[in-house]
Amino acid sequence: HRADGARLVARAWVDGGFRERLLADATSAAAELGINATNATAPTVLRAVACTADEHHLVVCTLCSCYPLSILGLSPSWYKSRTFRARAVREPRAMLADSFGLTLPAHVRVSVHDSTADARYFVLPMRPAGTEGLGEDELAALVTRDSMLGVAQCAPPSPR
């Protein structure tokens, strides 16, 4: 469920120790919040990768459509498309700009992570500026499935 992934991200944004545990062992960190990050059909390790000002992460499954269903909910149709899978590996920066309108600064390195039957990835996006006073629930509401796949960034909350 997208809400479970968003809870993991929001907790990592507010709790540095949890962030470290999430990046070291996402399956165990998820269990701390009562989230079962395992795959019902096969033993799978969940891995979190964190975006920074200098590195952006993108998740793909080049073989089929391996995807952390328990964390992100149902996969989008484009995730399974041959075009997305091929371009994500061959030309990730151009694909992000063309297909998702995400233009990254030239200095930002794009790292592509290939999910498999053994390891599923999700992205820990950067916390949006201007969210310092928000609580975990408010932060979780800013996290999208697409941001946890690396095809979008989290936007700050709309001004009220």
MONOR-V934928 format. One record per residue. N is the residue number from 1. PSI is psi as a letter, one per 20 degrees, with the letter a starting at -180 (* if undefined). Layout:
N | PSI
N | PSI
This chain:
1 | p
2 | h
3 | h
4 | g
5 | g
6 | h
7 | g
8 | g
9 | g
10 | g
11 | g
12 | h
13 | h
14 | i
15 | o
16 | h
17 | g
18 | h
19 | g
20 | g
21 | h
22 | g
23 | h
24 | h
25 | n
26 | h
27 | g
28 | g
29 | g
30 | g
31 | h
32 | h
33 | j
34 | k
35 | p
36 | o
37 | j
38 | r
39 | p
40 | h
41 | i
42 | q
43 | o
44 | p
45 | p
46 | p
47 | p
48 | p
49 | p
50 | p
51 | q
52 | a
53 | h
54 | i
55 | p
56 | p
57 | q
58 | p
59 | p
60 | r
61 | o
62 | h
63 | g
64 | d
65 | l
66 | p
67 | p
68 | m
69 | g
70 | i
71 | h
72 | i
73 | a
74 | q
75 | q
76 | q
77 | h
78 | h
79 | h
80 | i
81 | q
82 | h
83 | g
84 | g
85 | g
86 | g
87 | h
88 | h
89 | g
90 | g
91 | m
92 | g
93 | g
94 | g
95 | g
96 | g
97 | g
98 | g
99 | h
100 | i
101 | k
102 | o
103 | o
104 | q
105 | q
106 | h
107 | i
108 | p
109 | p
110 | o
111 | p
112 | p
113 | p
114 | o
115 | q
116 | a
117 | h
118 | h
119 | p
120 | p
121 | q
122 | q
123 | p
124 | n
125 | r
126 | q
127 | p
128 | q
129 | q
130 | j
131 | j
132 | h
133 | j
134 | q
135 | r
136 | g
137 | g
138 | h
139 | g
140 | h
141 | i
142 | i
143 | p
144 | r
145 | g
146 | h
147 | h
148 | i
149 | i
150 | j
151 | j
152 | r
153 | q
154 | p
155 | q
156 | r
157 | q
158 | q
159 | q
160 | *
